[in-house]
Amino acid sequence: METFPELLTRWQAAEACGDTAVLDALLDPDFHGDGPDGFVLDKQEWLARHHVAEFCWTAVSVRHRVAFATGVARYRGSEFACTVVGVRGDGCWRIVNLQLGS
């Protein structure tokens, strides 16, 4: 990925259709997804679960090699506060963490 916003766009599309091959390429090997009920999934567990239907970002910030986006995730009729953290290494952006909260 050239830019963090491009990463977010590709990730959102892959999440919406459950494209685990694309998600695997976009998620950092150390990825963790933290859910509203306290669950924590590693990358392989995240790839094996149901995918989020929609994300709406309200803020995106890029600081050299670390970036984050905050907004709302919608899944099965529920809304969750959402924060995504990306890191840049080896010339590309990857998602290292996702936080979903009530």
TORZA-542756 format. One record per residue: residue in one letter; x, y, z of N, C-alpha, C, O in turn. Coordinates in Angstrom, 1 decimal. Layout:
(A,(X,Y,Z),(X,Y,Z),(X,Y,Z),(X,Y,Z))
...
//
This chain:
(M,(0.8,-1.2,0.0),(0.0,0.0,0.0),(0.9,1.2,0.0),(1.8,1.3,0.8))
(E,(0.5,2.2,-0.8),(1.3,3.4,-0.9),(0.9,4.3,0.3),(1.8,5.0,0.9))
(T,(-0.4,4.4,0.6),(-0.8,5.3,1.7),(-1.8,4.5,2.7),(-2.3,3.5,2.3))
(F,(-1.9,5.1,3.9),(-2.8,4.5,4.8),(-4.2,4.5,4.4),(-4.9,3.6,4.6))
(P,(-4.7,5.7,3.8),(-6.1,5.7,3.4),(-6.4,4.6,2.3),(-7.5,4.1,2.2))
(E,(-5.4,4.3,1.4),(-5.5,3.3,0.4),(-5.7,1.9,1.1),(-6.5,1.1,0.7))
(L,(-4.9,1.7,2.2),(-5.0,0.5,2.9),(-6.4,0.3,3.5),(-7.0,-0.7,3.5))
(L,(-6.9,1.4,4.1),(-8.2,1.4,4.7),(-9.3,1.0,3.7),(-10.2,0.2,4.0))
(T,(-9.2,1.6,2.5),(-10.2,1.3,1.5),(-10.2,-0.1,1.0),(-11.2,-0.8,0.9))
(R,(-9.0,-0.7,0.8),(-8.9,-2.1,0.4),(-9.3,-3.0,1.5),(-10.0,-4.0,1.3))
(W,(-9.0,-2.7,2.8),(-9.4,-3.5,3.9),(-10.9,-3.5,4.1),(-11.5,-4.6,4.3))
(Q,(-11.5,-2.3,4.0),(-13.0,-2.2,4.1),(-13.7,-3.1,3.1),(-14.6,-3.9,3.4))
(A,(-13.2,-3.1,1.8),(-13.8,-3.9,0.8),(-13.6,-5.4,1.0),(-14.5,-6.1,0.9))
(A,(-12.4,-5.7,1.5),(-12.2,-7.2,1.8),(-13.0,-7.6,3.0),(-13.5,-8.8,3.0))
(E,(-13.1,-6.8,4.0),(-14.0,-7.2,5.2),(-15.4,-7.3,4.7),(-16.1,-8.3,5.1))
(A,(-15.9,-6.4,3.9),(-17.3,-6.5,3.5),(-17.7,-7.7,2.7),(-18.8,-8.3,2.9))
(C,(-16.8,-8.3,2.0),(-17.1,-9.5,1.2),(-16.4,-10.7,1.7),(-16.5,-11.8,1.1))
(G,(-15.7,-10.6,2.9),(-15.0,-11.8,3.5),(-13.9,-12.3,2.7),(-13.7,-13.6,2.7))
(D,(-13.1,-11.5,2.0),(-12.0,-11.9,1.1),(-10.8,-12.2,2.0),(-10.0,-11.3,2.2))
(T,(-10.7,-13.4,2.5),(-9.6,-13.7,3.5),(-8.2,-13.6,2.9),(-7.2,-13.4,3.5))
(A,(-8.1,-13.9,1.6),(-6.8,-13.8,0.9),(-6.3,-12.4,0.9),(-5.1,-12.1,1.2))
(V,(-7.1,-11.4,0.6),(-6.7,-10.0,0.6),(-6.5,-9.6,2.1),(-5.5,-8.9,2.4))
(L,(-7.4,-10.0,3.0),(-7.2,-9.6,4.4),(-5.9,-10.1,4.9),(-5.2,-9.4,5.7))
(D,(-5.5,-11.3,4.6),(-4.3,-11.9,5.0),(-3.1,-11.0,4.6),(-2.1,-10.9,5.4))
(A,(-3.1,-10.5,3.4),(-2.0,-9.7,2.9),(-2.0,-8.3,3.6),(-1.0,-7.7,3.7))
(L,(-3.2,-7.8,4.0),(-3.3,-6.5,4.6),(-3.0,-6.4,6.1),(-2.7,-5.3,6.6))
(L,(-3.2,-7.5,6.8),(-3.0,-7.6,8.2),(-1.6,-7.9,8.5),(-1.0,-8.8,8.0))
(D,(-1.0,-7.2,9.5),(0.4,-7.5,10.0),(0.4,-8.9,10.6),(-0.6,-9.3,11.2))
(P,(1.5,-9.6,10.5),(1.6,-10.9,11.2),(1.3,-10.8,12.7),(0.8,-11.8,13.3))
(D,(1.6,-9.7,13.3),(1.3,-9.5,14.8),(-0.1,-8.9,15.1),(-0.3,-8.5,16.2))
(F,(-1.0,-8.9,14.1),(-2.3,-8.3,14.2),(-3.1,-8.9,15.4),(-3.0,-10.1,15.7))
(H,(-3.8,-8.0,16.1),(-4.8,-8.4,17.1),(-6.0,-7.6,16.9),(-6.0,-6.4,16.8))
(G,(-7.2,-8.3,17.0),(-8.5,-7.6,17.0),(-9.1,-7.7,18.3),(-9.3,-8.8,18.9))
(D,(-9.4,-6.6,18.9),(-10.0,-6.5,20.3),(-11.5,-6.1,20.2),(-11.8,-5.1,19.6))
(G,(-12.3,-7.0,20.7),(-13.8,-6.8,20.6),(-14.4,-6.1,21.8),(-13.8,-6.0,22.8))
(P,(-15.7,-5.8,21.6),(-16.4,-5.0,22.7),(-16.7,-5.9,23.9),(-16.9,-5.3,25.0))
(D,(-16.7,-7.2,23.8),(-16.9,-8.0,25.0),(-15.6,-8.5,25.6),(-15.6,-9.5,26.4))
(G,(-14.5,-7.9,25.2),(-13.2,-8.3,25.8),(-12.5,-9.4,25.1),(-11.4,-9.8,25.6))
(F,(-13.0,-9.9,24.0),(-12.3,-10.9,23.3),(-11.1,-10.3,22.5),(-11.2,-9.2,22.1))
(V,(-10.1,-11.1,22.4),(-8.9,-10.7,21.6),(-8.6,-11.9,20.6),(-8.4,-13.0,21.0))
(L,(-8.6,-11.5,19.3),(-8.3,-12.5,18.3),(-6.9,-12.2,17.6),(-6.6,-11.0,17.3))
(D,(-6.1,-13.3,17.4),(-4.9,-13.1,16.6),(-5.3,-13.0,15.2),(-6.5,-13.2,14.8))
(K,(-4.3,-12.9,14.3),(-4.6,-12.8,12.9),(-5.3,-14.0,12.3),(-6.3,-13.8,11.6))
(Q,(-4.9,-15.2,12.6),(-5.6,-16.4,12.1),(-7.0,-16.5,12.6),(-7.9,-16.9,11.9))
(E,(-7.2,-16.2,13.9),(-8.6,-16.2,14.4),(-9.5,-15.1,13.8),(-10.6,-15.4,13.5))
(W,(-8.9,-14.0,13.5),(-9.6,-12.9,12.8),(-10.1,-13.3,11.4),(-11.2,-13.1,11.0))
(L,(-9.1,-14.0,10.7),(-9.5,-14.4,9.4),(-10.5,-15.5,9.3),(-11.2,-15.6,8.3))
(A,(-10.7,-16.2,10.4),(-11.6,-17.3,10.4),(-13.0,-16.9,10.9),(-14.0,-17.7,10.8))
(R,(-13.2,-15.7,11.3),(-14.5,-15.3,11.9),(-15.4,-14.5,10.8),(-14.9,-14.3,9.7))
(H,(-16.6,-14.2,11.2),(-17.5,-13.4,10.4),(-16.9,-12.0,10.2),(-16.3,-11.5,11.1))
(H,(-17.2,-11.4,9.1),(-16.6,-10.1,8.8),(-17.5,-9.0,9.0),(-18.7,-9.1,8.9))
(V,(-16.9,-7.8,9.3),(-17.7,-6.6,9.6),(-18.2,-6.0,8.2),(-17.5,-6.0,7.2))
(A,(-19.5,-5.6,8.3),(-20.2,-5.2,7.0),(-19.8,-3.8,6.5),(-19.7,-3.6,5.3))
(E,(-19.5,-2.9,7.4),(-19.3,-1.5,7.0),(-18.5,-0.7,8.0),(-18.6,-0.9,9.2))
(F,(-17.6,0.2,7.5),(-16.9,1.1,8.4),(-17.1,2.5,7.9),(-17.1,2.7,6.7))
(C,(-17.2,3.4,8.8),(-17.3,4.9,8.5),(-16.3,5.6,9.3),(-16.4,5.6,10.5))
(W,(-15.3,6.2,8.7),(-14.2,6.8,9.4),(-14.5,8.3,9.6),(-15.0,9.0,8.7))
(T,(-14.3,8.7,10.9),(-14.5,10.1,11.2),(-13.2,10.9,11.4),(-13.1,12.1,11.3))
(A,(-12.1,10.2,11.6),(-10.7,10.8,11.7),(-9.7,9.8,11.2),(-9.7,8.6,11.5))
(V,(-8.7,10.3,10.5),(-7.6,9.5,10.0),(-6.3,10.4,10.3),(-6.3,11.6,9.9))
(S,(-5.3,9.8,11.0),(-4.1,10.5,11.3),(-2.9,9.7,10.9),(-2.9,8.5,11.3))
(V,(-1.9,10.3,10.3),(-0.7,9.5,9.9),(0.5,10.3,10.5),(0.6,11.5,10.3))
(R,(1.3,9.5,11.2),(2.5,10.0,11.9),(3.7,9.2,11.5),(3.9,8.2,12.1))
(H,(4.3,9.6,10.4),(5.5,8.9,9.9),(5.2,7.4,9.6),(4.7,7.1,8.5))
(R,(5.5,6.5,10.5),(5.3,5.1,10.3),(4.2,4.4,11.1),(4.0,3.2,11.0))
(V,(3.4,5.2,11.8),(2.2,4.8,12.5),(1.0,5.6,12.1),(1.2,6.8,12.0))
(A,(-0.1,5.0,11.9),(-1.3,5.8,11.6),(-2.5,5.1,12.3),(-2.5,4.0,12.7))
(F,(-3.6,5.9,12.4),(-4.8,5.4,13.0),(-6.0,6.0,12.4),(-5.9,7.2,11.9))
(A,(-7.1,5.3,12.4),(-8.4,5.8,12.0),(-9.4,5.5,13.1),(-9.4,4.4,13.6))
(T,(-10.3,6.4,13.3),(-11.4,6.2,14.3),(-12.7,6.4,13.5),(-12.8,7.1,12.6))
(G,(-13.7,5.7,14.0),(-15.0,5.8,13.4),(-16.0,4.8,14.0),(-16.0,4.5,15.2))
(V,(-16.9,4.3,13.1),(-17.9,3.4,13.5),(-17.9,2.2,12.6),(-17.7,2.3,11.4))
(A,(-18.0,1.0,13.2),(-18.2,-0.2,12.5),(-19.6,-0.7,12.7),(-20.2,-0.6,13.7))
(R,(-20.2,-1.2,11.6),(-21.6,-1.7,11.6),(-21.5,-3.2,11.2),(-21.0,-3.6,10.2))
(Y,(-22.2,-3.9,12.1),(-22.2,-5.4,11.9),(-23.5,-6.0,12.4),(-23.8,-5.8,13.6))
(R,(-24.2,-6.6,11.6),(-25.5,-7.3,11.9),(-26.4,-6.4,12.7),(-27.0,-6.8,13.8))
(G,(-26.6,-5.2,12.3),(-27.5,-4.3,12.9),(-27.0,-3.6,14.1),(-27.8,-2.8,14.7))
(S,(-25.8,-3.8,14.5),(-25.2,-3.1,15.7),(-24.1,-2.2,15.2),(-23.5,-2.4,14.2))
(E,(-23.9,-1.1,16.0),(-22.8,-0.2,15.8),(-21.8,-0.3,16.9),(-22.1,-0.4,18.1))
(F,(-20.5,-0.2,16.5),(-19.4,-0.2,17.5),(-18.5,0.9,17.2),(-18.2,1.2,16.1))
(A,(-17.9,1.6,18.3),(-16.8,2.5,18.1),(-15.7,1.7,17.6),(-15.5,0.5,18.0))
(C,(-14.9,2.3,16.7),(-13.8,1.5,16.0),(-12.5,2.3,15.9),(-12.6,3.5,15.6))
(T,(-11.4,1.7,16.2),(-10.1,2.3,16.0),(-9.2,1.3,15.3),(-9.1,0.1,15.7))
(V,(-8.6,1.7,14.2),(-7.6,0.9,13.5),(-6.3,1.5,13.6),(-6.1,2.7,13.4))
(V,(-5.3,0.7,13.8),(-3.9,1.1,13.9),(-3.1,0.5,12.8),(-3.1,-0.8,12.6))
(G,(-2.4,1.3,12.0),(-1.6,0.8,10.9),(-0.1,1.1,11.2),(0.2,2.1,11.8))
(V,(0.8,0.3,10.6),(2.2,0.5,10.7),(2.8,0.4,9.3),(2.3,-0.4,8.5))
(R,(3.8,1.2,9.1),(4.5,1.1,7.8),(5.9,0.5,8.0),(6.7,1.0,8.8))
(G,(6.1,-0.5,7.2),(7.4,-1.2,7.3),(7.7,-1.9,6.0),(6.7,-2.4,5.3))
(D,(8.9,-2.0,5.6),(9.2,-2.6,4.3),(8.5,-2.0,3.1),(8.2,-2.7,2.1))
(G,(8.3,-0.7,3.2),(7.7,0.1,2.1),(6.2,-0.1,1.9),(5.6,0.4,1.0))
(C,(5.5,-0.7,2.9),(4.0,-0.8,2.8),(3.3,-0.7,4.1),(3.9,-0.9,5.2))
(W,(2.1,-0.4,4.1),(1.2,-0.2,5.3),(0.5,-1.6,5.6),(0.1,-2.3,4.6))
(R,(0.4,-1.9,6.8),(-0.3,-3.1,7.3),(-1.1,-2.7,8.6),(-0.7,-1.8,9.3))
(I,(-2.2,-3.4,8.8),(-3.0,-3.1,10.0),(-2.5,-4.0,11.1),(-2.4,-5.3,10.9))
(V,(-2.2,-3.4,12.2),(-1.6,-4.2,13.3),(-2.6,-4.4,14.5),(-2.5,-5.3,15.2))
(N,(-3.6,-3.5,14.5),(-4.6,-3.6,15.6),(-6.0,-3.0,15.2),(-6.0,-2.0,14.5))
(L,(-7.0,-3.7,15.7),(-8.4,-3.1,15.5),(-9.0,-3.2,16.9),(-9.0,-4.3,17.5))
(Q,(-9.6,-2.1,17.3),(-10.4,-2.1,18.6),(-11.8,-1.8,18.3),(-12.2,-0.8,17.6))
(L,(-12.7,-2.6,18.7),(-14.2,-2.4,18.6),(-14.7,-2.3,20.0),(-14.5,-3.1,20.9))
(G,(-15.5,-1.2,20.2),(-16.1,-1.0,21.6),(-17.6,-0.6,21.5),(-18.0,-0.3,20.4))
(S,(-18.3,-0.7,22.6),(-19.7,-0.3,22.6),(-19.9,1.2,22.5),(-21.0,1.6,22.5))
//
